[in-house]
Amino acid sequence: MLEKSPSKRDAITISTMLESKLICYEHYIAWADERITIEDEPELWLLELAVTRDLEAAIRVINTYVYSEPFEEFDYESCNDEYIASLWLLYKRNDISWAQFLLECGDYTDGDYARKDCEFFYYMLNDFEASDYSSSLEKSQQDKVNKSFKDVIDRVFKIYSELSLYKSKYRDMYKA
């Protein structure tokens, strides 16, 4: 994804990763800078993103681009699946607990469409809490979620891994 000019669909993925807090400005500023130097005529949103550190402002910049003319149709279920995959990666990175993962996934999919609805996550959370946070139940629930979302987890992880390289570049460039 990152070796070519980003499409609006690619931008949605980055916005979703920001919204979930899987990535931050250190991931995208060096990437946007590189895209600007590579492209003959970089898009305005890339120029703005390259100088935007604030998370909410970055999401606004990206979404303004995504939802502008020429308008495109997107499969919003797959966008919501990417949010679940981003939370999965946060869990695997030990940034959130299993209970928090299930709660946030349930809250996010409540009223929105994803391949699994909110009850999928809330029922697992209820069972997990009732088991007094059993590690064996956590493992079996992880397997169930991973099986259901494996393809999107792999896709988001690939993009996350690529953006993580830019995080290192950012830190090298700015000695952060």
C-alpha positions as CSV (number, residue, x, y, z in Angstrom):
1,M,0.0,0.0,0.0
2,L,2.6,2.5,0.9
3,E,4.9,2.1,-2.1
4,K,2.3,3.6,-4.4
5,S,0.2,6.8,-4.3
6,P,-2.4,6.3,-1.6
7,S,-6.0,5.8,-2.7
8,K,-8.9,7.1,-0.8
9,R,-9.5,3.6,0.5
10,D,-5.9,3.5,1.8
11,A,-6.4,6.8,3.5
12,I,-9.5,5.4,5.3
13,T,-7.3,2.6,6.7
14,I,-4.8,5.1,8.0
15,S,-7.6,7.2,9.5
16,T,-9.1,4.1,11.2
17,M,-5.7,3.2,12.6
18,L,-5.4,6.7,14.0
19,E,-8.9,6.6,15.4
20,S,-8.2,3.4,17.3
21,K,-4.9,4.9,18.5
22,L,-2.8,2.1,16.9
23,I,-0.6,4.7,15.3
24,C,0.3,8.3,16.0
25,Y,2.0,11.2,14.2
26,E,5.4,9.5,14.4
27,H,4.0,6.8,12.1
28,Y,2.6,9.1,9.4
29,I,4.7,12.3,9.2
30,A,7.8,10.8,7.7
31,W,5.6,8.7,5.4
32,A,3.8,11.8,4.2
33,D,7.1,13.6,3.7
34,E,8.4,10.7,1.6
35,R,5.2,10.6,-0.5
36,I,5.5,14.4,-1.1
37,T,9.0,14.0,-2.4
38,I,8.1,11.0,-4.6
39,E,4.9,12.5,-6.2
40,D,5.1,14.9,-9.0
41,E,2.0,16.8,-7.7
42,P,1.3,15.7,-4.1
43,E,-2.2,16.1,-3.0
44,L,-3.1,18.9,-0.5
45,W,-4.1,16.4,2.2
46,L,-0.6,14.9,2.2
47,L,0.9,18.3,2.5
48,E,-1.4,19.1,5.5
49,L,-0.8,15.6,7.1
50,A,3.0,16.1,6.9
51,V,2.7,19.0,9.3
52,T,-0.1,17.8,11.6
53,R,0.8,16.2,14.9
54,D,-2.6,16.4,16.5
55,L,-4.6,13.1,16.3
56,E,-8.0,14.6,15.8
57,A,-6.7,17.2,13.2
58,A,-4.9,14.4,11.3
59,I,-8.1,12.3,11.2
60,R,-10.0,15.4,9.9
61,V,-7.4,16.1,7.2
62,I,-7.6,12.5,6.0
63,N,-11.4,12.3,6.2
64,T,-11.8,15.6,4.4
65,Y,-9.8,14.1,1.5
66,V,-11.6,10.8,1.6
67,Y,-15.1,12.3,1.6
68,S,-14.5,14.9,-1.1
69,E,-15.0,14.9,-4.8
70,P,-14.7,12.7,-6.8
71,F,-16.8,10.7,-4.3
72,E,-16.2,7.0,-4.0
73,E,-18.3,4.3,-2.4
74,F,-16.6,2.2,0.3
75,D,-17.5,-1.0,2.0
76,Y,-18.1,0.3,5.5
77,E,-18.2,-3.1,7.0
78,S,-14.6,-3.7,6.0
79,C,-13.7,-0.3,7.5
80,N,-15.3,-1.3,10.8
81,D,-13.4,-4.7,10.5
82,E,-10.2,-2.7,10.2
83,Y,-11.0,-0.9,13.5
84,I,-11.4,-4.3,15.2
85,A,-8.1,-5.4,13.7
86,S,-6.4,-2.3,15.0
87,L,-7.7,-3.0,18.5
88,W,-6.5,-6.6,18.1
89,L,-3.0,-5.3,17.4
90,L,-3.2,-2.9,20.4
91,Y,-4.2,-6.0,22.5
92,K,-1.3,-8.1,21.1
93,R,1.0,-5.2,21.8
94,N,-0.2,-5.3,25.4
95,D,-1.5,-1.8,25.2
96,I,-5.0,-2.9,26.2
97,S,-6.4,-5.9,28.2
98,W,-8.5,-8.6,26.7
99,A,-11.6,-7.3,28.6
100,Q,-10.9,-3.8,27.3
101,F,-10.5,-5.2,23.7
102,L,-13.9,-7.0,24.0
103,L,-15.6,-3.9,25.5
104,E,-14.2,-1.5,22.9
105,C,-15.1,-3.9,20.0
106,G,-18.6,-4.3,21.4
107,D,-19.1,-0.5,21.8
108,Y,-17.7,0.2,18.3
109,T,-19.8,-2.4,16.5
110,D,-23.0,-1.4,18.5
111,G,-25.1,0.2,15.7
112,D,-22.4,-0.2,13.1
113,Y,-21.9,-3.0,10.7
114,A,-18.9,-5.4,11.0
115,R,-18.5,-9.0,10.1
116,K,-19.5,-9.7,13.8
117,D,-22.0,-7.6,15.7
118,C,-21.7,-6.2,19.1
119,E,-23.3,-9.2,20.8
120,F,-20.4,-11.4,19.6
121,F,-18.0,-9.2,21.7
122,Y,-20.4,-8.5,24.6
123,Y,-21.2,-12.1,25.2
124,M,-17.6,-13.0,25.2
125,L,-16.9,-10.2,27.7
126,N,-19.7,-11.4,29.9
127,D,-18.4,-14.9,29.9
128,F,-14.8,-13.7,30.5
129,E,-15.9,-11.6,33.5
130,A,-18.0,-14.5,34.9
131,S,-15.0,-16.8,34.6
132,D,-13.1,-14.4,36.8
133,Y,-10.8,-13.6,33.8
134,S,-9.8,-17.1,33.1
135,S,-6.6,-17.3,31.0
136,S,-7.8,-20.5,29.3
137,L,-11.1,-18.8,28.3
138,E,-9.2,-15.8,27.1
139,K,-7.1,-18.1,24.9
140,S,-10.1,-19.8,23.4
141,Q,-11.9,-16.4,22.8
142,Q,-8.7,-15.1,21.1
143,D,-8.7,-18.0,18.8
144,K,-12.4,-17.3,17.9
145,V,-11.7,-13.6,17.2
146,N,-8.5,-14.4,15.3
147,K,-10.3,-16.9,13.1
148,S,-13.2,-14.5,12.4
149,F,-10.9,-11.5,11.5
150,K,-7.7,-13.2,10.4
151,D,-7.6,-11.7,6.9
152,V,-8.2,-8.2,8.0
153,I,-5.8,-8.5,10.9
154,D,-3.1,-9.6,8.5
155,R,-3.9,-6.7,6.1
156,V,-3.8,-4.1,8.9
157,F,-0.7,-5.6,10.4
158,K,1.1,-5.3,7.1
159,I,0.2,-1.6,6.9
160,Y,1.1,-1.1,10.5
161,S,4.5,-2.7,10.0
162,E,5.2,-0.5,7.1
163,L,4.2,2.6,9.0
164,S,6.3,1.5,12.0
165,L,9.4,1.8,9.7
166,Y,8.5,5.4,9.2
167,K,8.1,5.9,12.9
168,S,11.8,4.9,13.2
169,K,12.7,7.2,10.4
170,Y,10.8,10.0,12.1
171,R,12.6,9.4,15.4
172,D,16.0,9.4,13.5
173,M,15.2,12.6,11.6
174,Y,13.9,14.5,14.6
175,K,15.9,12.7,17.3
176,A,12.7,12.1,19.1
